Amino acid sequence: MQTLSIQIQDSYMQQFMNFVKESHSNITVSKDKNLEIDPYFYERQSELHQDLEDVESGKAEMISHDDLWNNIDKHLKSLNS
């Protein structure tokens, strides 16, 4: 069995569901909770994995929490000066 993600025009939904009902022995429909919460979940997940791989390989550098906040503090001070 293969899994696909499909988008269906609202106006075609009933026809599609009728087709699925007629093909119920060959098709299983289920909602993906991740996509209900965040329509870009899998794109974001892929980007995060790529970012982590880049950090682990040395292609990208991750700054420390303290360095991040120090940079923010410096920037805010420069805005107030």
Secondary structure by P-SEA (a helix, b strand, c coil): cbbbbbbbcccaaaaaaaaaaaacccbbbbbccccccccaaaaaaaaaaaaaaaaaaccbbbbcaaaaaaaaaaaaaaaac
